[in-house]
Every structure is written in C-alpha cells, then in structure tokens.
C-alpha cells in the first residue's frame, strides 16, 4: 500500500515537472525562431545542440526510471547535472566574450544565454523527477543537484 501512495504522489509531482519542462521548451522555441532567421555564431548553435542532447537524455532516463520503477536509469544524475551546469556557464562566458567585442552581439548572445539557462532548468527538473522516482521505488529521500 505504501508503494501505491508513493507512486500516486510521484505521478502528481512528475506532472508538475513535465509541465515546467514544456513551458521552457515553448520559450526556447520562440527564441530559436528569431535566431534561426539570422543564424549567427554556428559554434554556439553546436554547443546548445550538444547541451540539448544531454538534457533530453536525462529527461528520457528519468521517465524510463519512473515507467519501469527502476533506479538504474538515474544512478549518475548528479554527474550529468554537473556537466549540464558546466555547459551552461561555458556558453554564458562565450556569449559575454562576443558581447564585449561588439554591441551588436548583445541581443543574439542574450538569446543564446537564455536558451542555455532554460535547458539547464529542464535538466534540473529531470533531476527532480529522478529524486521523486527514487523515493517512489526505495522510500528514501535523496537530493540531486
């Protein structure tokens, strides 16, 4: 009976976290639409794409862990979250460099920094899902971040 209650509580929290991820995705899409018309800074696009792949795999693994009630999918989430945080700050520093070079770079680089921040938040929400799944399966609270 306890596992059923934990599963129900986890479902309610997962809904909240997925809604947040969806909202970030919507915001990213609106910014990317504006950036894709100009296509500035191909290296930044590649860095964001690499970051997005990491975040996507975390969300997928968190949902697999929930679906299968198996914590093996979320064992290395702390390290993966740290990698995503590092990617975000790397992109932010690169954007600052471009902004200092020329004031015309401020707007597009601000968009890149925003996208990196939103992707990082999506990764954080994947970690929150993983925390809830871990509790659902084991009955033990953990903190990933």
C-alpha positions as CSV (number, residue, x, y, z in Angstrom):
1,X,0.0,0.0,0.0
2,X,2.9,2.4,0.8
3,X,4.3,2.0,-2.7
4,X,1.0,2.8,-4.2
5,X,0.8,6.0,-2.3
6,X,4.3,6.9,-3.2
7,X,3.5,6.2,-6.9
8,X,0.5,8.5,-6.7
9,X,2.5,11.3,-5.1
10,X,5.2,10.8,-7.7
11,X,2.7,11.0,-10.6
12,X,1.4,14.3,-9.3
13,X,4.9,15.8,-9.0
14,X,6.1,14.4,-12.4
15,X,3.1,16.2,-14.0
16,X,4.3,19.4,-12.5
17,X,7.9,19.0,-13.6
18,X,6.9,17.9,-17.1
19,X,4.7,21.0,-17.4
20,X,7.6,23.2,-16.4
21,X,9.9,21.5,-19.0
22,X,7.2,22.0,-21.6
23,X,7.0,25.7,-20.7
24,X,10.7,26.1,-21.1
25,X,10.5,24.3,-24.4
26,X,7.9,26.7,-25.6
27,X,10.0,29.7,-24.6
28,X,13.1,28.2,-26.2
29,X,11.2,27.6,-29.4
30,X,10.1,31.3,-29.6
31,X,13.7,32.4,-29.2
32,X,15.2,29.9,-31.6
33,X,12.7,31.0,-34.2
34,X,14.1,34.5,-34.1
35,X,17.7,33.3,-34.0
36,X,17.3,30.9,-36.9
37,X,16.5,33.7,-39.3
38,X,19.9,35.2,-38.8
39,X,22.0,32.1,-38.0
40,X,24.7,33.9,-36.0
41,X,27.6,32.0,-34.3
42,X,27.4,28.4,-35.6
43,X,29.7,27.3,-32.7
44,X,27.1,28.5,-30.2
45,X,24.4,26.6,-32.0
46,X,26.5,23.4,-31.8
47,X,27.2,23.9,-28.1
48,X,23.5,24.4,-27.4
49,X,22.6,21.3,-29.5
50,X,25.2,19.3,-27.5
51,X,23.7,20.6,-24.3
52,X,20.1,19.8,-25.5
53,X,21.1,16.2,-26.3
54,X,22.3,15.8,-22.7
55,X,19.2,17.3,-21.2
56,X,17.0,15.2,-23.5
57,X,18.7,12.0,-22.4
58,X,18.2,12.9,-18.8
59,X,14.5,13.6,-19.2
60,X,14.1,10.3,-21.1
61,X,16.1,8.3,-18.5
62,X,14.1,9.9,-15.6
63,X,10.8,8.9,-17.3
64,X,12.2,5.3,-18.0
65,X,13.1,5.0,-14.4
66,X,9.5,6.0,-13.5
67,X,7.9,3.7,-16.0
68,X,10.0,0.7,-15.0
69,X,10.2,1.6,-11.3
70,X,14.0,1.1,-11.6
71,X,16.6,3.4,-10.3
72,X,19.4,2.2,-12.5
73,X,18.5,4.8,-15.1
74,X,19.1,7.6,-12.6
75,X,22.2,6.4,-10.8
76,X,24.6,9.0,-12.4
77,X,22.2,12.0,-12.5
78,X,24.4,14.1,-10.1
79,X,27.3,13.9,-12.5
80,X,25.2,14.5,-15.5
81,X,23.6,17.6,-13.9
82,X,27.0,19.0,-13.1
83,X,28.0,18.5,-16.8
84,X,24.9,20.5,-17.9
85,X,25.7,23.2,-15.4
86,X,29.2,23.5,-16.7
87,X,27.9,23.6,-20.3
88,X,25.6,26.5,-19.3
89,X,28.3,28.5,-17.8
90,X,30.7,27.8,-20.7
91,X,28.1,29.1,-23.2
92,X,27.4,32.1,-20.9
93,X,31.1,33.0,-20.9
94,X,31.4,32.6,-24.6
95,X,28.4,34.9,-25.1
96,X,29.9,37.5,-22.8
97,X,33.1,37.4,-25.0
98,X,31.1,38.1,-28.1
99,X,29.1,40.9,-26.4
100,X,32.2,42.7,-25.3
101,X,33.6,42.5,-28.8
102,X,30.7,44.3,-30.4
103,X,27.5,45.8,-29.0
104,X,25.6,44.4,-32.0
105,X,26.1,40.9,-30.5
106,X,24.3,41.7,-27.3
107,X,20.8,40.7,-28.5
108,X,21.6,37.4,-30.2
109,X,24.0,36.4,-27.5
110,X,21.5,37.2,-24.8
111,X,19.1,34.8,-26.6
112,X,21.8,32.1,-26.5
113,X,22.4,32.7,-22.8
114,X,18.6,32.4,-22.2
115,X,18.4,29.2,-24.1
116,X,21.3,27.7,-22.1
117,X,19.6,28.8,-18.9
118,X,16.3,27.2,-19.9
119,X,18.0,24.0,-20.9
120,X,19.8,23.9,-17.6
121,X,16.4,24.4,-15.8
122,X,15.0,21.5,-17.8
123,X,17.9,19.3,-16.6
124,X,17.1,20.4,-13.0
125,X,13.5,19.4,-13.5
126,X,14.7,16.0,-14.8
127,X,16.7,15.7,-11.6
128,X,13.6,16.5,-9.5
129,X,11.8,13.7,-11.4
130,X,14.6,11.4,-10.6
131,X,14.5,12.3,-6.9
132,X,10.8,11.5,-6.8
133,X,11.2,8.3,-8.6
134,X,14.0,7.2,-6.2
135,X,11.7,7.9,-3.3
136,X,8.8,6.1,-5.0
137,X,11.0,2.9,-5.5
138,X,13.0,2.9,-2.3
139,X,11.1,5.0,0.2
140,X,14.3,7.1,0.8
141,X,14.7,10.8,0.0
142,X,17.7,11.9,-1.9
143,X,18.8,15.3,-3.3
144,X,20.4,15.6,-6.8
145,X,22.0,18.9,-7.5
